[in-house]
């Protein structure tokens, strides 16, 4: 019976729950008015005064729905009724009281002048206690239906208070005690629970009052947490409220704390890149995304899906990555056709057949080897994939009449100190050259900085290192980078497709560069931990400097030259940069092809140094300078 009643009450449609609360509040109005009259005239049921006050009652019944709707008092979820909801009820009662008093005075509605004031107070008490009683009743039913675990919360600070409130809504865990080391807090009542000394935990466990201890002190040092766990760990199970970094990894009580946002790590506001041009450019179109399973490629797919295209073709060489994005998009897509193709952009036959069979309108080319140290030691394969793969895909797009082709590039392409950046710059030059020969395809390039949270970026590495207790490794204390979020990067690519006029290189105004060490320190602090250094030897996480790796620069640039033109979006610029002639492009492509065929790494590096402005061939020798 109890299970049936609990299930019935909690599974009522939301509009029915609102209607029940509304009806009960309306029913409380005459009750509160009768009690107010009784208190005012000194009779329990003052019949004569009740009759003379009927106009006031009718007035209150008429205006109550208006105030209730405006203040949304009936949309409260009973199981989470709290202080803010009580304030709403108080404001609702005050509005009724003030309106009733004004109407009673102006129109002579028959009630004593002080009755509306008394009514407002009584109505507030009745409405609040009714909701609290309903909340308790639901909790009681839920507690009898579910087996709950009684727990003690260790810590009466902000985290402890939020945890107690969150656990009030839990079906499985019930807070019965709060303990804290601070003597000034002991004896204080918080959310109906007395704050006790930690020494009382043994007695509570012995009496069976608690089965578990929840340590709600995420901001204290790991050393202090370890001391508490060691001291009371023999009594019963102890669980520590996760730090911010553990929450970001998806562990622990995520509901009770805010996970660190990647936007918190940037020293600028996120760029608003919402624009109707995106929907206009991709709606009803067939869109091909290479590298669809990568960090940028998968986000491109999600955002293109929101523009309601006719079809999205996912092209990816990693089977597991393609499987993951395919499954995700199929769960989200309703009317959009999703096609997955497993293969490499270097496969000329497969690429051309795919573009032709699916009548592709737009190509978003995000497939690339991008990890600097790996490409630095696998030069020829990096050139094959990043340069010749881009050439194969772009030429196939032009041959079958694709309308738009957008290359995803990098700030590392500007005066590159590494092979990865150089291959990106060569790909840009290839795309620009093809634009001079195309009458049907609009080619463009989008160049942006480091993408937070993407595979291979420093943020996932720092998170892992912090979660493991450190140290956090930074290559150089002065190293800086431009940063943007994955949604920003994907949105920029899509917007560029709508702005492109042919041969464009688009860059995003990313603000100032951020020191990597500053980002590491900020992430440690946002994780609720302290930095361990000479000034704080008892800190939690140490930062160590490992030295610049081959192919790294101290800072990156977004432009080869200094000339830019505006676009319809004030944060997106169109770079004005020199092209190579068609003969020059053919020359370096022929030389690189020969170097790949003969596995001649030295020749490949010499050719890159000749044709890519600023490439030095050695990040260490360059010292990070252009």
N, C-alpha and C positions, 0 to 999 in steps of 0.2 A: 504493500500500500504506500509506504513512504517513498520507495523508489519510483513508483508510478506518479505520485504527486510532484516529486522533485523534477522528474523528467518533463511532466506537463507544464510546470511553471517556467522552467528555464528554456523550454523550446517553443514557448508562445511566440507568434510573429511579433516583430518589434512594434508595429502599429497597434496591436492589441495591448501590449504592455503600456504604451503611452496613453491609450484610452482608459485603461484601468486607473493609472495614476491621476489622470485628469478628472475622472468621475469621483474618485475618493477625495480629491482636493475640493471639488465643488460640494460634496457632501459634508465636508468639514466646516464650510462657511456658516451654515445655519447653527451648527453645534457651537462654534466659537462665538457667534453673536449672542446666542442664548446665555452662554456662560458669562460673557462680558456684561450683559444686562443684569444677570443675577448678582455678579460682584458689585456692580455700580449701585443697585437699589437695595441690596441686602436680602434678596429672596432667591431661593434656588431656582424656581420657575416663576418668573414675574409675568403672568399671563397678560395683564393689561399692557405692560410695556412691550411685550412681544408683538401684540396686535398693532400697537401704534408705530412699531419699528419695521413693519412689513415693507414699506417703500424703500427703506435703507437696505433691507435684505435683497429685494429685487434688484436694486442698483448694483449691489456687490456681486450678485450672481451674473449680471450682464457684463460687467467690466472684467471679472476674473479671467475668462477665457482670453481676452485681449492681452492682458498683462502676462498671463501664463505663456501664450504663444510667443510674445515679444522677448521674454526672458528665457525661453526654452526650459522652464523648470520641470516639464513633464518628460523631457528626453534623458533624464538622469538614469544611469545604470545603477540599480540598487546595490549590487554587489561591490561597487566601488564608491559608494556614497561617502563623501568626506567634507573637509572644511569649505572648499570652494562651492560645493553644492549647498551647504548650509547657508552660505552668504547669499546665494541665489534665492533660497526660500525666504531669508530675511528681507531681501529687497522686494520680493513678491508681496510679502505681508505688509511691508511699509507702504508700497504703492496702493494696496487695497485700503489701508488705514487712512492715508493722506487723502485719497480720492473720496473715501466715504465721509471723512470729516468735512471736506469742502462741500460735497453735495448736501450733507445734512444741515450745514450752516446756511448755504445759499438757497436751498429749496424747501427747508423745513421738513425733513423726512421723518420727524417724530421721535428720534432717539436723543437721550442726553448727550451733551457735547463731548464728554470724555469717553463715551462708549466705543467709537471707532478706534481710539488709541488702545484701549484695553483689548478690543477685538483683534487688532493687529498682533499684539504680543501673544495672545492665546492661540491664534491661528498659526503663528510661527512655531510655537512649542508643539502643537498637535501635529502639524505637517512634518516637522523634523523627527519627532519621536515615532510617528507612524513609519517613516522610511527606515529609521534605525531598527525598529522592531521587525520590519519586513526583511531587512538585511540580516538580522540575527536569526530569524526563522529559516531563511534560505541557507545560511551557514550551518544551522543545526541539522536541517534535512540533509545537506551535503555531507556533513560530518558523519551522520549515521549511515549514509549510503556508501561513502568512501572510507577506507581505513587511513586515518591521518596519523602523522608522526609528530609528537610534541617535541619542540626544539627550544633551546635557549640561544638568544642572539648575543654574541660577545662584542660589545661596542655600542655606545649610545650616541655616537656622532651622527653626522648627516647620512652616511651610508647605512648605519644601523637603523635610523628612523625610516629611511626609504625601504629598507628590507622588511621591517616589521609591517609597514603598510602594504607592501606587495604580497607578503605571505598571508595577510588577512583575506586575500582573494583566492588563495590556493586551496585546492581540494585535498592535496596530499600532505601538506605541512602546516602545522599550527604553532605559532609562537606563544609560549607560555611564560617566558621570563627574559629579562634583559640584564646583562651584567657589564660592568665597566670598572676600569682601574681608577678612574678619577673620583676621589672622595666627594667632590662638590656635586657630582651627579647622582651619587648613591642616595636612595630614598626618594628621588623625584619620580613621579608617575608619568610615563610616556605611553600614549595610546592604550591606557588602561592597565599597563604593566609597570610594576615598581622596579626601578633600577637597583640591582643588588650587588654585593661584593662578589668577586670571582671565587672567593673561598666557599661560597654557598653552593657552587656547582656540584661538589661531591655529595652534599645532602640531597639535592634535587634528583641526582641520578639514582642515589640509593633508594629514595622513596618512589622511584618510577615516574617522576613528574616529567622528566625529559629523556629522550632517546638519542639526541644528537645536539652538537654545539655548532653553530654557524658563526664563523669569525668574520665580522663585518668591519674590518679595519684595513681596506685596500691601500691606504696612503702611508701606513707605517712601514718601516723597513722590513725586508725579508728576515733579518736577524731577530727582530722583535716578534714577528709572527712565528718563527721557529721556536722561540722560547715558550710562547703560550701553548703551541701544539705539543711540545715536549712535556710541559707541566701537566696538562689536562688530557693528553691523548690516551692515557690509560683508563680514564673514566668511561668514555664512550667515543663514538665516531665524531671526528671534527672535520668540518668542511670550511675552507676559506673562501670568502666572497672573492671572485676573480678580479684581477687587476684589469685595467683598460686593455692592455695588450692581449690578455687571454680572451677578453670579450671579442676583440677584433678577429680572433682566430675561430670564433663561433663556439667557445666553451663556456660553461657555467651559466649563471643566472642573467642572461642577456636582458631580460625585461627590467631588471632592477637598476641598471646603470646605462648611461649613454655610451655607445661605442665611439671611439675616436674617428672623426671624419677626416678623409684625406684633405678636405678643404682647410682644416685646422692647421695643416703643415705648410700651406702656401702663405707667403707674405703679401697676398693680394686677394681681392674678391674674385670669385669664379666669374668668368666672362659669360654674359647672357648671350647665347647664340641661337635663340629661338627665332625663327623667321618663316613667313609663309612661303618664301621661295623654295624651301625644302620640299614641302608637299607638292608644289606646282611642278618641280623638276622630276620627282620620282613617282608620283601618283599614276597608277595604271601602266607603269613601265616594267620592262624586264631588266633586272639588275643582276650583274655578275660580280661576285666578291671573291677575289683571290686571297689566299691566306685567311679564309673565313673562320678557322678555328682558333686563331691567335687572339691576343688581347684586344688589339685595335679592330681586326677583322670581325670578331664576334660582336663587338659593340656597334660596328657599322651595320651589321645584319639586324640587330635589335632596333636601331633607330630608323633604318630603311623600312622595316616592317611597320613602324608607326606612321609612315607616309603613305601606306596603302598601295604598294606596287601590285602589278599583276602577278609577278613571279620573281623569286630570288633564287639564283643559282649559286650554291656554295661550292667553291673550288678549294681543295685543301689536300696536301700530301701526307698529313698525319692522320692515320685512321681513327685514333681515339679522339683527337680534337674535332674531327669532322663528325663523328658519331655524337659527341656531346652537344655541339651547336645545332645539329640537325634535330636531335630530340627536343632541345629547348624551344626551338622555333616552331616545331610542329605542335607543341602544347599551346603556344601563344597565337599561332596563325589560325584564322577562321576561313577567310576567303582567298588568302594568298597562297599560290602554289610554291612549294619548297622542293627544290631538286638538289641533290648532293652528288658531286663528282669527285672521285678520289684520283689525284694525279699531280704532276709537276707542271709549273708554267714553262719549263724548258721543253716539254713535249709538244712540238709544233702541231702535229696531226690532231692530237686530242684537244688542244686548246682551240684550234680553228673549228673543228667539228662541233664542239660544245657551244661556241659563240653563234655558229650558224644554225644549228638545230633549234636553239632556244630563242632565236631572233632577239639577241641582246641589244638593248638601247644604251645602257650605261655600264661601264666597267670601273670598279673600284679596286685598284691594284695595291693590296696591302701585304702580299706575300714577299718575304725577304728574310735572309739571315741577318740578324741585327745585333747579336751578342759580340761586343768588340773584341775581347780576348780570344774567343773561339775563331772568329773570322780572321783575326790577325795571324793565327797559326794554321789556318786552312784557306790560304789566299785564293787559290785557283777555284775551289768550289764556291767560295763567296762571290768571285767574279762571274762564274758560270750562272749561278742562280740570280744574283741581284742585277747584273748588267744584261746578260744574254736572255735570261728569263723575262725581264721587262721588255726587251726588244721583240722576242717571240710573241708575247701577248699583245703588245701594241701594234705590231704589223698585222697580226691576225684580226684585231679589232678594226683596223683601217680597211683591210681586204674585204670584210663582210659587211661594212657599212655601219658599224657601231657609232652612235651619235656623240657620246661623251666618254672620254678615258681620263681617269684621275689617278695619278701616281702619288702614293703616300711616301714622302721623303723625310729627311731628318736634318736638324741643325748641325749634325756631325758632317754633313756634306759640304759645309762652308769651310774652306781652307782646312781640309781634313788632316788629322795627324795619324789616321789609322786606315786600314784597308776597307773596313766596313763603310766609313764615311765616304771614302773615295769611290767605292762602287755605287753608292747612292748618288753622288754627283755625276758620275758617268751615266747612270740611268736617266737623270734629269736632262743631260745633254742629248741623249738618244731621243727622248720624248720631244724635246724642243725641235730637233732636226726633222722628226716625222711630221710635225705640224706644218713645216714648210712644204711638204709634199702632199698633204691631205686636203681634199675638197669636201669630205663628208664627215670626218671625225674631228671633234674638238678636244685637243689634248691639253692637259693642265697638270700642275704639280702642287702639292700641299706640303709645306715644310714646317715642322714644329719641333719643340724641345723634348726633354725627357717626360715620359708619361708615367705618372704616379700609379703604382699598383699593377703595372703591366709585368709580364714575365721577364725576369732578368733585371728589373729596376731595383734601386737600392732599398725601397720601402719594404717589400716582402722579406728581403735579406735582414734588414734591421729588426723587423718584427720577430723573425725566427731567432735571431741572436738574443734579443731581449727576453723572449719567452724561455730561452735556455739559460738565462742568468748572466749573459754577456760572455766576453766583452763584445762591444760593437766596434766593427772595423771600418775605418775611414782611410782612404788612400793618402790624402794630403789635407792639412789644416786650412789651406787657402783655396781648395777646389770648389768651384761654383758651377751651377747649372740652371738653365731655365726649366721650369716645371709646369705641367698642366695635368688635368685629370683625364681619365679615359673618355668620359662623356664629352668633355671639351674637344678632345682630339677628333673624335668621330664626327661631332657636329661641324667642326671646321672643314673636314673633308666633304661632307654633304653640301655645306654652303658654297664651298669653292666650285662644286659642280654646277651650281646654279648661276654663279657669277662669271664663269670662265668665258673668255673671248677667243682663246687659242694661243697656246705656247706660254700661258701664264705660270708664274711661281707665286703662290700665296703664302704669306706668313702671318702669324697671330701676334698681336701686341701682348706679350706675356709678362710685362712689368720688368722688374729688375731680377737679376740672377740671385739665386739663394745659395749660401754656403752649405755644403753637404754636412759639415760638422754641426752647424746650427740646426739643421733638420733632424739630425740624430739626437741632439740634446732635447729638442722640442718633443720628439716622439717618446723619449725616455720619461720626460716630465708628465706628458699626457697619459702615460701608462701608470701613473701613480707611484713612480719610483724616483730615486735620486741618483745623481751622477757621482761616481766614485773617482776622486782625483786628489791632488795634494792638499787642497783646502778642505776636502770632505772624505777622509780616508775610510769612514764607516758607511759610505754610500753603497748603492745597490749595483749599479752597472758602470763598468769602466769603458772609456773610449780609447782605442789605440790606433795609431797611424801606421799603415803598412807600406807606404811608398807608392808612387805613381806606377801603374802597370803599363806594359807596352801598348801603344796605340791610344793612350789617354792624354787629354789636354787639361790644363788647369781650368779653362773656361771655354764656353762654346759661343758661336755667333749664329745669327739667323740670316744675314745678308752677305753676299759676296761683294757687292758694291754698297753705295750709300743712297741710291735713288729708289724711291718707292712712290707708288701712286695709290690714291684712295680707292675704296670699293664702297658699295652700298652699306656695308657694315663698318662702323667706326673703329672696331678693334681688329679688322682684317685688312692687310695691306697687300698690294700687288708689287712684287719686286721687279725692278728694271735691271736686268743682267745681260751680259754679253753672251751671244750664241757662238758655237763653232760652226764653220762652214760644213756643208754636206761631205766634201772631200776629206776634211779633217776628221769627221766622225767615222767615216768609212775606214780611214787609215788606222785610227786607234782600235777600232773593232777588229780589223784584220790582224793587227799585231797581237791583241789579247787572245784572239782565237788560236793563233799559232802557238802562243805561250801555253795555253791550256792543252793543246794537242801534244806538245812536247814536254809537258810538265815542267816548264821553265819558270820557276818562281822569280828568279832574278830579273828575267826579261819583263815579266808582268809588272813588277814593282817599278822598273825603269820607265816603262810606258806610262804608268799611272803618274809618276813624278813629272813626266813631260807634258801630259795633257790635262792634269787636274791642278788648277791654281792653288798654291799654298801647301800641297802635299809634300812632306819632308821625308817620309819613309821611316821616321823614328820619332816616336812621341817623347822619348827620354832626351834625345838630342835637341828636340825642338823646345823642350822645357815648357810645353803648353802654350808657347807664344805662336802667333800667326807668322 
